Amino acid sequence: MTKPENQILVIFGASGDLTKRKLLPSLFELFDRNLLPEHFVILGVARTAFSDKEFRSVQKENLKQFLKGEKPSDERLDAFLIRVYYLGLDTDKSEEYRFLAEKVTILRELHDIPDRLLYYLAIPPQKYAIVSSALKENGLHQAQTVDGWRRIIVEKPFGSNLKTAQELNYQLCSIFAEDDIYRIDHFLGKETVQNILVLRFANQIFESLWNRNYIDSVEIYALEKLGVENRGKYYEGAGALRDMVQNHLMQLMGFVAMEAPAAFDAELMRDEVAKVFRSLHPLSPTDVVRGQYTSGQVGDQVLSAYRDEYGVAVSSSTETYVAMRFYIDNWRWGGVPFYFYTGKRMSVSRSEIVIHFKNVPHHLFNGMCTYGSCNQLILKVDSPESISLKFGLKVPGSFFEVKQVSMDFAYNSLCNTYIATAYERLLLDAMQGDSTLYTRTDALELSWRFIDPILEYWEKYPERGLTSYSAGSEGPEERKWLLQRRLSGIDTL
């Protein structure tokens, strides 16, 4: 694999959880596999007062805690951390960014690095505009040499509705070129998600069936056993629809439903995703089930209700569960229902894409198959990532009794190669200037446009349609209604 160009990665919010849990461990893994540039340094920026030595010491202990698998030696950690520097400044004060410019100049000269800076905003979303404006005011938003560049990675959430998303996009695009803005969604860095494209477009046996003639329905899950933990304050302003549907599940659906691009090119790929979003049939409140978990018990463990979580209002109407059914109005998918399911405090943690193929037109055999058909293709997105193909076979010794069986493939069985985490893959892509797995402005705004009517309805009628489910259960019973409408033939498309 070709290494990225020599550059500096500047992480705003370097003293926060994201940096210690995801970013630095991912960067260490890239370093350990010799994938970082030869001349590359990481500059952490935050308000906390640290010297370079103190910051390295703190992050060394964090790496020991959060790195997966076999722990590296102190010598290997030190070899990585010598690339890590720190600058304490108040990111709200534009006048202090001159210290950032000075530090960058020193590091470039010390490590012989061209004028190439990659910014990572690991900070609260309300700070994006402040930091990006300060970078512009101090001339840090544009390279000063022909071979230089500036790129910026922005964490979700990208706004809280269409209006705020448009305002944020306008702000960022007035400072950086669209090609240099990387809106990160870690779901898209998962191996299974990337392999959706290969599975479809490299295999005629799948792509020829990937349409309304052969597919009955598509389900996309993102279920978690965990509750909101200590994120109650954030979750109160987000909810499951904003937190999971608008970004993660919408992007997964875009990859599943897109047409083949003319070439494997980032912009052509993102063009096709945007076309899918433009074809979405408008949602109505009857297409969506929302729920909130109440107290429950799993074994001996008593689980608190959402309204009892830290930072949550006692009368909160924020949804912790969403099930929705929708359609794509185009030639390939016309009439095929797509389903999203996402929730906190569920009975299982599961992230999957399930393709239900149509049943045979005439049943010759008695059999036992799940909803829709014996034929399913299941793409498991969470670890361990895998693919299962389900079909019917005769039970040995029986008189043509059919039972559903499965052929399973795990990605870690393909070879002994290390499988990169989502953040490793996406960080490396941004360093190389590859935006294929990042969200573009038009797709972002189209996804908000799709769900905005539901958000507005809920804000107008906060209690209407809000169901409950016990923590540790499979979700609200009302979720089954969406499926029952489909099976009884009373869909209203």
NORUR-V532869 format. One line per field, one symbol per residue. burial: b if it has 9 or more other C-alpha atoms within 8 Angstrom, else e. A space follows every 10 residues. Layout:
burial->???
This chain:
burial->eeebebbbbb bbbbbeeebb bbbbbbbbbb beeebbbebb bbbbbbeeeb ebeebbeebb ebbbebeeee eeeeeebbeb bebbbbbbbe beebebbeeb bebeeebbee bebbbbbbbb bbbebebbbb bbbbbbebeb bbbeeeebbb bbbbbeebbb ebebbbebbe bbbebbeeeb bbbbbbbbbb bbbbebbbbb bebeebbebb bbebbbbbbb bbbbbeebee bbbebbebbb bbbbbbbbbb bbbbbebbee beeeebebbb ebbbbbbebb eebeeebbbb bbbbbbbeee eebbbbbebb bbeeeeebbb bbbbbbbbbe eebbbbbbbb bbbbbbbbbb bbbbbbbbee eeeeeeeebe ebbbbbbbbb bbebbbbbbb bbebbeeeee bbbbeeeeeb ebeeeeeeee bbbbbbbbbb bbebbbbbbb eebbbbbbbb bbbbeebbee ebeeebbbbb bbbebbeebe ebeebbeeee eee
